[in-house]
């Protein structure tokens, strides 16, 4: 089943830039085919030496006609999963490409232990996003601090950024859940150890409700969520309609894909995919998974017969569906040391 309330969404959802729709509903922000495979989920034990490219001076703009305060995630003091990028969004604002290297120079990411990474720029739905991630998922326990010295920095003609900000967060245990749609099972791996394999039911591809394939992260733990087919234009009394509340719901996309308890589909777990795009499981399994999970935990979906790739940007965090080479193509300064 699918979708949900629009009130009370976390800051992470505000950074994605899409209106909320029902599970599996809503057009993707962009659907570029991957040019190479996604990164390996394991983190390197010791990073290779990195020489940073010097950053040019950022252009400053006094008395700007327009001032944009960037939105930043995660929040200061949060504990997040290994797939959580550092995300900065300039809402409804394009950022001139010739200014981006100077802006990156004002975005200092420090990590303990040292984890090299890079910024990546993307424009979607009128917003400009710049995200920071390592080559592979964050090592568990990493402490990350972003020092964003953006006050007065020029973004475009007549427009400057507002405010310096410092955000620190901690990466929790490694939680990587893999969903095999063909086998209808979800395998939970925590800190490299397989904890449980859960029978599930995914999106019904025969009706066009397939679950997006690829690497996603948990955007928010929302608990009990009301899902209503009217939000995607399907009357409740239609054969494909639905309305009800579902417990232990964790959002993966802004468009409404969740991992959640779906007791009304119990006869389908492990046997067939019948949902509108969400990953449903028993209430007991959903409660167990919810209790272990953090925002930023990884959910990787495989096994589609009619693949609908996860949006890379604008519908959640699809960052990890880009190879490292692809990531670096849209970085102004390249790899930063994390020191």
C-alpha positions in Angstrom: 0.0 0.0 0.0 1.0 3.6 -0.1 1.0 7.1 1.0 0.6 9.5 3.5 0.3 12.6 5.5 2.1 15.7 4.4 2.5 17.4 7.8 5.4 17.0 10.1 7.9 15.8 7.5 11.6 15.9 8.5 14.1 18.4 7.2 15.5 15.7 5.0 12.3 15.7 2.9 12.3 19.5 2.5 15.7 19.1 0.8 14.4 16.8 -1.9 12.2 19.3 -3.7 9.3 17.2 -4.8 5.7 17.3 -3.7 4.5 14.4 -1.6 2.4 11.8 -3.4 1.4 8.2 -2.8 3.7 5.2 -2.6 5.3 4.6 -5.9 3.5 7.7 -7.2 4.9 10.9 -8.7 7.3 11.3 -11.6 11.0 10.9 -10.9 13.1 14.1 -10.8 15.5 12.7 -13.4 16.1 9.3 -14.8 19.6 9.2 -16.3 20.8 5.6 -17.0 23.9 4.7 -15.0 27.1 4.8 -17.0 28.8 2.4 -14.6 28.0 0.3 -11.6 27.2 1.9 -8.2 29.9 1.9 -5.5 30.7 -1.0 -3.3 29.0 -0.7 0.1 32.1 -1.4 2.2 34.3 1.4 3.4 38.1 1.3 2.9 40.0 0.5 6.1 42.7 3.1 5.4 42.2 5.9 2.9 44.7 6.5 0.2 46.8 9.7 0.4 44.9 12.7 -1.0 46.3 16.0 -2.3 43.6 18.6 -2.3 43.1 20.9 -5.2 43.5 24.5 -4.0 40.2 26.4 -3.8 39.9 29.9 -5.4 38.6 32.8 -3.4 34.9 32.8 -3.2 33.2 35.8 -4.9 31.4 38.0 -2.3 28.4 40.2 -2.9 27.6 43.0 -0.6 24.1 44.5 -0.6 22.7 41.6 -2.7 19.1 42.1 -4.0 18.3 38.6 -3.1 19.6 36.5 -0.2 19.1 32.7 0.0 19.6 30.7 3.2 20.6 27.2 2.3 18.9 24.2 3.8 21.3 21.7 5.3 20.9 18.0 6.4 21.5 16.2 8.6 20.7 18.3 11.6 23.3 19.3 14.1 23.7 16.6 16.7 21.9 13.8 14.8 23.0 10.2 14.6 22.5 8.9 11.1 23.1 5.8 9.0 26.1 5.1 6.8 24.3 6.2 3.6 23.5 9.8 4.8 25.1 12.4 2.6 25.9 15.9 3.7 23.2 17.8 1.7 23.0 21.5 1.0 20.1 22.9 -1.0 19.7 26.4 -2.4 15.9 26.4 -3.0 14.7 27.8 -6.3 18.1 29.2 -7.0 20.6 28.4 -9.7 24.3 28.7 -8.8 26.6 29.9 -11.5 29.1 27.1 -12.5 32.0 29.5 -12.5 31.4 30.3 -8.8 31.1 26.7 -7.6 34.8 26.1 -6.9 35.0 29.1 -4.6 31.8 28.0 -2.8 33.2 24.5 -2.3 36.2 26.1 -0.7 33.9 27.6 1.9 32.4 24.2 2.7 34.9 22.5 5.0 34.1 18.9 6.0 36.2 17.4 8.8 35.9 13.8 9.9 37.2 11.5 12.6 38.6 9.2 11.6 39.7 10.8 8.4 37.4 9.9 5.5 38.1 11.5 2.1 35.1 12.5 0.1 33.9 15.0 -2.5 31.1 17.5 -3.3 28.7 16.9 -6.2 26.5 19.6 -7.8 23.0 18.9 -9.3 20.1 21.1 -10.5 16.7 19.6 -10.1 13.2 21.3 -10.1 14.7 24.7 -9.9 16.8 23.9 -6.9 20.6 23.6 -6.8 22.0 20.8 -4.6 25.5 20.2 -3.5 26.0 16.9 -1.6 29.1 15.5 0.0 29.8 11.8 0.4 32.8 9.4 0.5 33.6 7.0 -2.3 31.9 4.2 -0.2 29.5 4.3 2.7 30.6 6.1 5.8 32.5 3.9 8.3 30.4 3.2 11.4 31.2 5.6 14.2 32.5 8.4 12.0 32.2 11.9 13.5 31.5 14.5 10.8 31.5 18.3 11.0 30.5 20.7 8.3 31.8 24.3 8.6 29.8 26.2 6.0 31.1 29.8 5.7 28.7 31.0 3.2 27.6 34.4 4.5 27.7 36.9 1.6 29.0 34.4 -0.9 27.8 35.2 -4.4 25.5 32.5 -5.9 24.5 34.3 -9.1 24.1 37.8 -10.4 22.4 39.8 -7.7 22.1 36.8 -5.3 24.1 35.9 -2.3 24.0 33.2 0.4 22.9 34.0 4.0 24.6 32.9 7.2 27.6 30.9 8.3 26.7 27.5 9.9 28.4 24.6 11.6 26.7 21.2 11.7 28.1 18.1 13.4 26.7 14.6 13.3 27.7 11.0 14.1 27.4 8.0 11.9 25.8 5.0 13.8 26.1 1.3 13.2 26.2 0.1 9.6 22.7 -1.0 8.5 22.4 -2.2 5.0 19.1 -3.9 4.0 18.9 -5.6 0.6 15.5 -6.2 -1.0 15.3 -9.0 -3.6 12.0 -8.4 -5.4 12.3 -11.6 -7.3 12.7 -13.7 -4.2 10.4 -11.4 -2.2 12.8 -11.1 0.8 14.6 -8.4 2.7 18.0 -9.3 4.2 19.3 -7.1 7.1 23.1 -6.8 7.5 24.3 -4.9 10.6 28.0 -4.2 11.0 28.7 -7.0 8.4 26.6 -9.6 10.2 23.4 -10.9 8.7 20.7 -10.5 11.4 17.5 -11.6 9.7 15.9 -12.5 6.3 12.4 -11.1 6.2 9.6 -12.3 3.8 8.2 -9.2 2.1 5.9 -8.0 -0.7 7.0 -5.2 -3.1 5.4 -3.2 -5.8 3.1 -4.9 -8.4 5.0 -4.4 -11.7 2.2 -5.8 -13.7 0.1 -2.8 -12.8 2.8 -0.2 -13.1 3.4 0.0 -9.4 6.9 -1.3 -9.3 9.3 -0.5 -6.5 12.2 1.8 -7.6 15.3 -0.2 -8.0 18.7 0.8 -6.7 20.3 2.2 -3.6 18.1 4.4 -1.3 18.4 5.6 2.2 15.8 6.0 5.0 14.6 9.6 4.8 12.5 9.6 8.0 11.1 7.2 10.6 7.4 8.3 10.6 5.8 5.5 12.6 2.0 5.3 11.9 1.2 6.8 8.5 -2.1 7.2 6.8 -1.9 6.0 3.2 -4.6 7.1 0.7 -4.8 6.2 -3.0 -6.6 9.6 -3.7 -3.1 11.2 -3.4 -2.1 9.5 -6.6 -5.5 10.0 -8.3 -7.0 6.5 -7.6 -10.4 6.5 -6.0 -10.6 4.6 -2.8 -13.4 2.4 -4.1 -11.4 1.5 -7.2 -10.0 -2.1 -7.3 -6.6 -0.6 -6.9 -7.7 1.9 -4.3 -6.7 1.9 -0.7 -7.0 3.9 2.5 -5.7 3.0 6.0 -3.0 3.5 8.6 0.2 1.5 8.6 2.6 1.1 11.5 6.4 1.2 11.7 6.6 3.2 8.5 10.0 4.4 7.3 10.1 6.6 4.2 12.6 6.0 1.4 11.4 8.5 -1.2 9.5 11.8 -1.2 7.0 10.3 -3.7 5.9 7.9 -1.0 7.8 4.6 -1.0 8.0 3.2 2.5 9.2 0.1 4.3 6.3 -0.7 6.7 4.0 -3.2 8.4 1.4 -4.4 6.0 -0.7 -7.1 7.8 -3.4 -6.8 5.1 -1.0 -8.3 2.6 0.2 -11.1 4.9 -0.7 -13.9 2.5 1.7 -12.4 -0.1 4.9 -12.1 1.9 7.6 -14.1 0.3 5.2 -15.1 -2.5 4.2 -12.2 -4.7 4.5 -8.4 -5.1 1.2 -6.8 -4.7 1.8 -3.3 -3.2 1.7 0.1 -4.9 5.5 0.4 -4.5 6.2 0.0 -0.8 8.0 -2.9 0.9 5.5 -4.5 3.2 6.2 -7.1 5.9 4.6 -8.5 9.1 4.0 -6.2 12.0 6.5 -8.2 14.1 9.3 -7.9 11.5 8.5 -4.2 10.8 8.6 -3.4 14.6 12.0 -5.2 14.9 13.5 -3.4 11.9 12.1 0.0 13.0 13.7 -0.3 16.4 17.2 -0.9 14.8 17.0 1.7 12.1 18.3 5.2 11.7 17.6 7.9 9.2 20.3 7.4 6.5 20.4 3.6 6.7 20.8 2.0 3.4 18.0 0.0 1.5 19.2 -1.5 -1.8 16.5 -2.9 -4.1 17.3 -5.5 -6.7 15.4 -8.1 -8.8 13.0 -6.0 -10.8 11.5 -7.5 -13.9 10.7 -4.1 -15.3 13.3 -1.9 -13.7 12.3 1.6 -12.6 15.6 3.2 -11.4 15.7 5.2 -8.2 16.0 8.9 -8.9 19.5 10.2 -8.3 18.3 13.5 -6.9 15.1 15.2 -6.0 13.1 12.2 -4.7 15.3 11.3 -1.8 18.9 10.4 -1.6 19.9 8.4 -4.7 23.5 9.6 -4.4 25.0 6.1 -4.1 23.6 5.1 -7.5 26.4 7.1 -9.1 29.8 5.5 -9.4 32.7 7.5 -7.9 33.9 8.6 -11.3 30.4 9.9 -12.1 30.3 11.7 -8.7 33.6 13.4 -9.3 32.5 14.6 -12.8 30.2 17.2 -11.1 32.6 18.2 -8.4 34.3 21.6 -8.7 37.4 20.8 -6.6 37.4 17.0 -6.5 38.4 14.9 -3.5 38.8 16.6 -0.1 40.9 14.9 2.6 38.4 15.1 5.5 41.1 16.5 7.7 
